[in-house]
Amino acid sequence: MSFCRWPVHPLSPLLPIPPINKSFSLQRLFCLSHSLTMDANSKIRDDDAPKQPTSFDFLTRKAYAPPSWASHLNPIPSHVFRLGHLPTPIHKWNLPNLPNNTEVWLKRDDLSGMQLSGNKVRKLEFLMADAVAQGADCVITIGGIQSNHCRATAVAAKYLNLDCFLILRTSKVLVDQDPGLTGNLLVERLVGAHIDLISKEEYAKIGSESLTNLLKEKLLNEGRRPYVIPVGGSNSLGTWGYIEAIWEIEQQLQTGTSKIKFDDMVVACGSGGTVAGLSLGSWLSTLKAKVHAFSVCDDPDYFYDFVQGLLNGLEAGVNPRDIVNIQNAKGLGYAINTSEELKFVKEVAAATGVVLDPVYSGKAAYEMMKDMADNPKKWEGRKILFIHTGGLLGLYDKVEQMASFAGNWRRMDVHEEVPRGDGIGKMF
Ligand SMILES: Cc1ncc(COP(=O)(O)O)c(C=O)c1O
């Protein structure tokens, strides 16, 4: 075991050297030198030849080169941190009641990790590499009280030995109380994220940008070097996460045994970054699948404009209305579920073993199935890739609403005369 010696930056000799202060102790450097490998000269791709990640790639920083079909985009990220367990599997999803000859397949981005699971890890691979390149000693981000993005950011930050500051939005009546340990909050608090609560009203009035800037100013005044990640990690840099996912799917289709060509891709849309990357990637690559996004908050017009901004930030020269169809799946409102939606989540789990989250993929799949029932001709004979974007921990927030139909249990019927057999211990 050896300590990382000053003045070499633990991540790159080229990066500015952080001063030793309360927040960046030698002990922290020690952890950092052991949890990360500097592999920045090894590229993730050479001339578009697939490079299978190895298990030792996890938490390493690599020089980034885009797929050839995305090489005209600008700016191109210089580095990426391997944070996800990639590639995620693709398999057939035997949903009941599909239109004639319709096939639905699943891209399991819910399996991109455990604490770091879901779609956010793909964006964080680029955002965290940038945070480190800028010499940040902490990250700030913002979201709803059960934000999967905030949870993933808190975990990724800790892996990279950065502090994490979260601004979480909750109701007016709960904003002055301990937020508890349900779902994503448990993970965030276990990994030591700093949590600031804000009411929905304050969030709507002030806006996420001003709120994160307020916290940034405060931290700068305390001598910290914060890096701000916007809501959902959705900016032009984060968009590369799903441009890369398209490349991953392309490789899977080229090297896999199933000779399948997807006609459509379906995904939930919450802050816009995933759909921006997917639709741009699908349009530029050989995939050319039609992308359908189901928005779980705001409305489709808002997202067309927002995605346009992300694409402009990459000089993509394309109008989102030409590459993605965005439909409303908000229902009762963001993160609010009808019992019908939750029953659907239960039925899908019971029929296929796939557990959807209630806020994103649950609503998107619910609306997709509704659309298939209402307009079967639109979907008949099509091969659809549904992107499961994760968010399982959000289900813990719905246990009360699901209790009445979540499944049965019974007391095991054991007669007193059943003799004890040999086996392992009594477990008490
Ligand atoms: C589990 C999950 N799925 C989908 C989304 C939507 O992705 P995006 O924010 O990139 O639109 C989010 C976040 O908003 C999420 O947490």
The ligand as an SDF file (V2000), in Angstrom:
LIG
                    3D

 16 16  0  0  0  0  0  0  0  0999 V2000
  -35.6300    5.7650  -13.2230 C   0  0  0  0  0  0  0  0  0  0  0  0
  -35.6810    6.9030  -14.1920 C   0  0  0  0  0  0  0  0  0  0  0  0
  -36.1280    6.6760  -15.4260 N   0  0  0  0  0  0  0  0  0  0  0  0
  -36.2290    7.6600  -16.3380 C   0  0  0  0  0  0  0  0  0  0  0  0
  -35.8680    8.9440  -16.0190 C   0  0  0  0  0  0  0  0  0  0  0  0
  -36.0190    9.9770  -17.0780 C   0  0  0  0  0  0  0  0  0  0  0  0
  -34.7920   10.2600  -17.6700 O   0  0  0  0  0  0  0  0  0  0  0  0
  -34.4610   11.7450  -18.0930 P   0  0  0  0  0  0  0  0  0  0  0  0
  -34.4050   12.5350  -16.8200 O   0  0  0  0  0  0  0  0  0  0  0  0
  -33.1520   11.6700  -18.7520 O   0  0  0  0  0  0  0  0  0  0  0  0
  -35.5580   12.2020  -18.9630 O   0  0  0  0  0  0  0  0  0  0  0  0
  -35.3890    9.2380  -14.7280 C   0  0  0  0  0  0  0  0  0  0  0  0
  -35.0230   10.5900  -14.2980 C   0  0  0  0  0  0  0  0  0  0  0  0
  -35.6280   11.5710  -14.5090 O   0  0  0  0  0  0  0  0  0  0  0  0
  -35.2900    8.1880  -13.7870 C   0  0  0  0  0  0  0  0  0  0  0  0
  -34.8480    8.3960  -12.5560 O   0  0  0  0  0  0  0  0  0  0  0  0
  1  2  1  0
  2  3  1  0
  2 15  2  0
  3  4  2  0
  4  5  1  0
  5  6  1  0
  5 12  2  0
  6  7  1  0
  7  8  1  0
  8  9  2  0
  8 10  1  0
  8 11  1  0
 12 13  1  0
 12 15  1  0
 13 14  2  0
 15 16  1  0
M  END
$$$$
